[in-house]
Amino acid sequence: MAWNDRFECMPVEELQRFQLAKLKETVSWLYEKVPFYHRKLDELGVKADDLKSLEDIAKLPFTVKNDLRDNYPFGLCAVPMNEVVRIHCSSGTTGKPITGPYTAEDLEQWTECVARVLSAASVRKEDIVQISYGYGLFTGGLGLHQGAGRVGCTVVPTSSGMTERQVMLMKDFGVTALCCTPSYALTIAEMAEEMKMPIRDMPLRVGILGAEPWTAAMRDEIEQKMGIKARDIYGLTELGGPGMAFECDEGNGLHINEDHFLVETVDPVTLEPVPLGQRGEMVLTAIQRRAMPLLRYRTKDITTLRREPCSCGRSFVKMDRITGRSDDMLIINGVNVFPSQIESLLSDIEEIELQYLLVVRKKKHLDELYIRVEGKKEVFDAGPGKVTEVERKIAGHIKGLMGIGVGMELVPPKGLKRSEGKAVRVVDERPK
């Protein structure tokens, strides 16, 4: 069921006319209000009136993460601070944090987008929703909280962490919907088993999971262990947080809220447009935000866009599950490798759990990939010979399908640190 039939099911031609009008408004707004974009547009000799069709978006400048860091904290803000009612930001673990200021109108739009996410995941007013995304500067907790409040649900704002308590409250409160990262969902499921309170015996029926890449195999594991339907969502702090894209009942790609976000895919090397149906780097333009709309923001996320009839009735374009990031790509002995590819191959090995860590090291002049992955209890019960056998099996499987040699270490169950938020999957130990 669509939350907002007017836009979610709008005929494509009408939707694209709406997008073009909003794009022109946004370009005019930024040219007038933000010196950074005024200068960029002047350098290219482009004005809002030059945009005659959506294809003309290619005339506009790209925005990259360093532009946000260089203009930290509010150099890209298009409104005075007395109109900013909230500020979120990224963790800043790879540099200065990315700030996300919001006007009251921006918060209203964000809440609307997240309500659509939850409605598409079959969340209704009668549901009890446990939000185990982190609250605070991270957009996940408060973003889902606002959307659930708009739907009218009972909200349990647990935030992340204190996993034993999460399980207890989930059972005692009769929680029916869980919002968290996919990796933390597995952590909750493991804790529930240890506590002899399996999630499958609880009323929980759906998980709204995002904030990190995850594979179809990970979805299957979550659904099997928890007895729920796992729904994928997508969003970025830079574009306003969760609510940009969501899965419907069809479970075949994520609908993008196109009345709020204009989406493109480009070749990450040439930056030339990539047609629908071909894989490329996703580029997003916010066309309704007021405080900090971004033009052609390079997400670095690799996906495929598809526009096709959907059984849910929504006309919004779909994006496939993120397969990797153009800046996360590892080059191992000349082979391009994304962590999600490794996870997909690991999911073929029945003797392990999908808890792993990829360590990149320098060996002489070449990069070396070293994988630590948890083996199941019965493997270690069988002795060192079985452990070695499984390590060789994994290394051979990866070598056979990807053509790269990897170092392998099978660790006992719970041998890797669990995540309460976004999972850390890659550690780079190469000299800086």
Salt bridges, closest charged atoms under 4 A:
GLU8 OE1 - ARG314 NE 2.74
GLU25 OE1 - LYS22 NZ 3.59
GLU32 OE2 - LYS33 NZ 3.64
ASP42 OD2 - HIS38 NE2 3.23
ASP42 OD1 - LYS47 NZ 3.72
ASP56 OD1 - LYS59 NZ 3.74
GLU108 OE1 - ARG150 NH2 3.14
GLU112 OE2 - ARG116 NE 2.79
ASP127 OD2 - ARG205 NH2 2.63
GLU190 OE1 - ARG418 NE 2.79
GLU194 OE2 - LYS414 NZ 2.17
GLU221 OE2 - LYS225 NZ 2.97
ASP232 OD2 - ARG321 NH1 3.76
GLU238 OE2 - LYS65 NZ 3.55
GLU247 OE2 - ARG219 NH2 2.63
ASP249 OD1 - ARG231 NH2 2.61
GLU250 OE2 - LYS318 NZ 2.71
GLU258 OE2 - ARG307 NH2 2.84
ASP259 OD2 - ARG116 NH2 2.84
ASP259 OD2 - HIS260 NE2 3.57
GLU264 OE1 - ARG296 NH2 2.84
GLU281 OE1 - ARG298 NH2 2.76
ASP301 OD1 - ARG325 NH1 2.97
GLU308 OE2 - ARG306 NH1 2.36
ASP320 OD1 - ARG306 NH2 2.64
ASP327 OD1 - ARG325 NE 2.97
ASP328 OD2 - ARG325 NE 3.81
ASP348 OD2 - HIS397 NE2 2.80
GLU351 OE2 - LYS393 NZ 3.01
GLU353 OE1 - LYS225 NZ 3.36
ASP367 OD1 - LYS362 NZ 2.92
ASP367 OD2 - ARG430 NH1 2.82
GLU368 OE2 - LYS363 NZ 3.90
GLU374 OE2 - ARG418 NH1 2.58
ASP381 OD2 - LYS377 NZ 2.82
GLU389 OE2 - LYS386 NZ 3.32
GLU409 OE1 - ARG372 NE 3.02
ASP428 OD2 - ARG430 NH2 2.68
GLU429 OE1 - ARG361 NE 2.95
